[in-house]
């Protein structure tokens, strides 16, 4: 029943009628940062410098509710599963791959529907104003955490990715301020060492190593937490 409903979902092209209902942010620099092995990209950040010296930062979450309606077989199955389950070598998704890996995956150079928190922020990471709205975005870059961290460690000074590198630098500085403020106000640091496995072609573990969180991880985390607080 779920797969039958999925087949009836619209194709990847978004209608002009739906775009007109939303804030169009397809021309704003937008990117995702996820693990290198990720198959679905459900959140993104956008960045724009404003004439008043502040920054407009968009925190975008894939608008799953546009496709998953209440009291459908799709909704009931997702509710039953509760969450996607991440195992060492596979993912058991909450939603069918047509949704998680296609329609609701914020892949680069594709128009996607989102629920967004748009904030105007000053140099001290103070939120001047915010807006929660439905949007249509178009991600410019799909970054792995390692790629984003490399740009933070060695900023790009010329070429087409300079604007991306500059945006990451500003966002990282603001994220550090947000993180400091969060702990000053009593937030608990739950950070632990994450264990990862390397597998051979047969799926047998050949190595165990610890994944260390970097500034790139914290950058995404802080803006997602900011969206949650707003």
C-alpha positions, 0 to 999 in steps of 0.5 A: 500500500505504501509503495502504491502511494509513492508511485502516485507522488509528483515527479521531481519537477515542482509546479510554478503554482507551488513555487508561487506559494513559497519564498523563492531562495534559489538564487541565494548561496546554499549548501549541505554538509553531511558525512561523506557516505550519506545518501540523503541530505535533509538540511541545508544552510544558505548565506547572504551578506546584507547592506546593513552589515548583518548576515541573512542565514537560512536554515532549511529542512526538507519539507516532508509534509508536502509529500506525506499527508496524514492518515495515509498508508505512507504516514502510518508506516512512517509513524510505526517505524518512528525513525530511520535506523542506521546500522554499520553497513546499511540504513533501514529508512523511515520513508521509502527511498523515493522520498528520502533519497530523491524528492526530500533530499536536498541534492545540489542543482535541483529545486527542492521544497523546504521549511526554513528559519531565516535569521538576520544576525549581527557580528556578535551572533545576535538574532535581530529578526527571524522568519519561519516560512515555506521555501524553495531552494537550490543547493549549490554545493554538497560538502562532506564534513572533511571538505568543509573542514579543509576550507575552514583550515585553509580558506580559498582566496580565489576562484568560484568557491571563494564565496563558499569558503568566505561563507563557511568562515563567517558561519563558523565564527558565528557558530563558535559564539553561539556555542559559547553562549549556549554553554554559558546558559547551562547547556550540557555537553553530550559529546562522546567519541563516535565509533566507526567501522571499516568493512571489506567487500563481504561486509566483515569489519576490518578496522575500528576507529573513532570519529572526532567532531570538528568545527564543521560538525559544530557549525551545522549543529549550532545552526540547527539548534538555533532553528529549534530554539526559534 
